[in-house]
């Protein structure tokens, strides 16, 4: 029988239908009995649905420049190892 931690670990796979049928059945059984896990899975489902509807925005030139500067700074602080 699955505990709350097991259900949390398997929640996204459960929601995507990727679990083997036996584990899926154990998750369903646990969710029928545990309101806290049921609420957590509902929250994850809500988040996944919201993210699925969101159109990603391409990064701005300023964001790309900031990332490049951060990478340059990191490389100057930590030069690559020579083999």
Sine and cosine of phi, psi and omega as CSV:
sin_phi,cos_phi,sin_psi,cos_psi,sin_omega,cos_omega
0.00,0.00,0.66,-0.75,-0.03,-1.00
-0.99,0.15,0.54,-0.84,0.12,-0.99
-0.98,-0.22,-0.01,-1.00,-0.06,-1.00
-0.87,0.49,-0.65,0.76,0.01,-1.00
-0.89,0.46,-0.67,0.75,0.03,-1.00
-0.88,0.48,-0.67,0.74,0.00,-1.00
-0.91,0.42,-0.68,0.73,0.04,-1.00
-0.88,0.48,-0.65,0.76,0.01,-1.00
-0.91,0.42,-0.55,0.83,-0.08,-1.00
-0.98,-0.18,0.11,0.99,-0.15,-0.99
-0.87,0.49,-0.75,0.66,-0.05,-1.00
-0.93,0.37,-0.61,0.80,0.06,-1.00
-0.91,0.41,-0.61,0.79,0.06,-1.00
-0.87,0.50,-0.74,0.67,-0.05,-1.00
-0.92,0.39,-0.47,0.88,0.00,-1.00
-1.00,0.00,-0.07,1.00,0.01,-1.00
0.98,0.21,0.38,0.93,-0.08,-1.00
-1.00,-0.07,-0.04,1.00,-0.03,-1.00
-0.99,0.11,0.52,-0.85,0.16,-0.99
-0.86,0.51,0.48,-0.88,-0.14,-0.99
-0.86,0.51,-0.57,0.82,-0.02,-1.00
-0.92,0.39,-0.69,0.72,0.02,-1.00
-0.93,0.36,-0.62,0.79,0.06,-1.00
-0.84,0.54,-0.70,0.71,0.01,-1.00
-0.90,0.45,-0.63,0.78,0.04,-1.00
-0.91,0.41,-0.62,0.79,0.05,-1.00
-0.90,0.43,-0.72,0.69,0.01,-1.00
-0.85,0.52,-0.72,0.69,0.00,-1.00
-0.86,0.50,-0.69,0.73,0.02,-1.00
-0.90,0.43,-0.69,0.72,-0.02,-1.00
-0.90,0.43,-0.52,0.85,0.06,-1.00
-0.90,0.43,-0.51,0.86,-0.08,-1.00
-0.99,-0.15,-0.33,0.94,-0.14,-0.99
-0.87,-0.50,0.96,-0.28,-0.01,-1.00
-0.91,0.41,-0.56,0.83,0.01,-1.00
-0.91,0.41,-0.70,0.71,0.03,-1.00
-0.93,0.37,-0.61,0.79,0.04,-1.00
-0.86,0.51,-0.70,0.71,0.03,-1.00
-0.90,0.44,-0.68,0.74,0.01,-1.00
-0.88,0.47,-0.68,0.73,0.00,-1.00
-0.92,0.39,-0.62,0.79,0.07,-1.00
-0.88,0.47,-0.66,0.75,0.02,-1.00
-0.90,0.43,-0.66,0.75,0.04,-1.00
-0.90,0.44,-0.69,0.73,0.02,-1.00
-0.88,0.48,-0.68,0.73,0.03,-1.00
-0.88,0.48,-0.69,0.72,0.03,-1.00
-0.90,0.45,-0.72,0.70,0.00,-1.00
-0.89,0.46,-0.64,0.77,0.04,-1.00
-0.91,0.41,-0.67,0.75,0.01,-1.00
-0.91,0.42,-0.67,0.74,0.01,-1.00
-0.92,0.39,-0.55,0.83,0.01,-1.00
-0.92,0.39,-0.48,0.88,-0.01,-1.00
-1.00,0.10,-0.29,0.96,-0.07,-1.00
-0.98,0.19,0.76,-0.65,0.07,-1.00
-1.00,0.04,0.82,-0.57,0.01,-1.00
-0.92,0.39,0.65,-0.76,0.06,-1.00
-1.00,-0.09,0.66,-0.75,0.08,-1.00
-0.93,0.37,0.50,-0.87,0.01,-1.00
-0.92,0.40,0.53,-0.85,0.05,-1.00
-0.98,0.22,0.28,-0.96,0.06,-1.00
-0.86,0.50,-0.59,0.81,0.01,-1.00
-0.91,0.42,-0.64,0.77,0.03,-1.00
-0.91,0.41,-0.69,0.73,0.01,-1.00
-0.88,0.47,-0.69,0.72,0.01,-1.00
-0.88,0.47,-0.68,0.74,0.01,-1.00
-0.89,0.45,-0.65,0.76,0.02,-1.00
-0.91,0.42,-0.69,0.73,0.00,-1.00
-0.89,0.45,-0.66,0.75,0.03,-1.00
-0.90,0.43,-0.63,0.77,0.02,-1.00
-0.90,0.43,-0.65,0.76,0.04,-1.00
-0.91,0.42,-0.69,0.72,0.03,-1.00
-0.87,0.49,-0.68,0.74,0.01,-1.00
-0.90,0.44,-0.69,0.73,-0.01,-1.00
-0.90,0.44,-0.67,0.74,0.00,-1.00
-0.93,0.38,-0.54,0.84,0.03,-1.00
-0.95,0.30,-0.49,0.87,0.04,-1.00
-0.98,0.20,-0.55,0.84,-0.07,-1.00
-0.74,-0.68,0.99,0.11,-0.01,-1.00
-0.89,0.45,0.48,-0.88,0.02,-1.00
-0.87,0.48,0.50,-0.87,0.04,-1.00
-0.97,0.23,0.64,-0.77,0.10,-0.99
-1.00,-0.07,0.63,-0.78,-0.05,-1.00
-0.98,-0.21,0.00,0.00,0.00,0.00
